[in-house]
Amino acid sequence: MSAAGTTGGSPYGSPLPPAGPLTLWEQRWHPLREEWVIIAAHRQDRPWTGEKVVVPVEATPRYVPDCYLCPGNARVGGRRNPDYTSTFVFDNDHPCVGPDAPQPQAPPPRPFRSQRAHGLARVICYHPRHDLTLAEMPVEQIIPVVQVWQQQTRDLGARPEIRHVLCFENKGEVVGVSNYHPHGQINATNFVFKTIETELAASQRYLHETGRPLFADIIAAEQADGRRVLYEDEHTIGFVPYFARYAYEVYVAPRRTVAHIQALNGAEVESLARALKDVTVRFDNLWRMPFPYVMPLHQAPTDGGDYRAFHFFIAFHPPLRQPNLLKYLAGPEIGGGNFLSDTSPEEKAAELQALPTTHYREAQPDS
Ligand SMILES: [Zn+2]
């Protein structure tokens, strides 16, 4: 299987097409991260002879006897999952932070610091069926997932030792997940993750300088432009941000500014579930395969501070830029800390907008 632009030759062997009116070559400001994103869309068709990713597309069974997430199955250490029928949350058997984390070893010399890896790591099974993903679950079954995020954020955030609750999903082998069973994770930590700290500082500065919430202005600007909006109803909006760092990056956000997911009311929860369904179906329909992504919930800290400036949203960061081509993080991203994107957010949004909102596996063959 070969993707566009894989016809051979050295990556440096052919001249780049000239940047013209049809290509995008500029830097865009990421107001939440307060950093530049280099957009060099004229590079996207450059020849590529490197490694390609193979995404498995074989049929998945509804139940897998040795899956540690399927209902009724045993997990590492011998604990057994209940015969759950909706969502199911349990403490991660391999936690990165936990109540049993030991006290740090002897204090390190300055300027080094250490602290206990105290916190809670949990796993959320979205559905008892092993073969379903968010994209294939009906909206009525996505609603309980959103409600679990609400409940977990509320409960874990209320603990005095917890400063922030990070809910996320890693989906697909290319982001390190080999178990297809639909699930996400929670890291409730005694520190605030760096991305949230950065976004919070930017949002507070913007509110102070303009009197308006930053994310509300991002939504207003996306609505005014319209070219990158994928989904919109009374309560929720989904769009490829103007400053997208990944080719198919999508933000899904309530239109009302709330700092945490548990502040959403029933109608907003339903609407958020519909938006998640819409976006994930478009993703799967793009290349007719389960579309990998990293999906974090961006929420304010839970330590009781004043977070009126912070606007909760969900981000999808898909690592693929073509069906079998990974976006590699390299010199600019890892070395420099800024993203280099080879694609135009407007073009990628148009691709997603053009797709049907019925999942390809649900669609009738004749329709
Ligand atoms: Zn399973």
Boltz pocket constraint, residues with backbone or C-beta under 6 A from the ligand:
constraints:
  - pocket:
      binder: B
      contacts: [[A, 62], [A, 63], [A, 64], [A, 67], [A, 68], [A, 69], [A, 70], [A, 71], [A, 128], [A, 129], [A, 130], [A, 181]]
      max_distance: 6.0
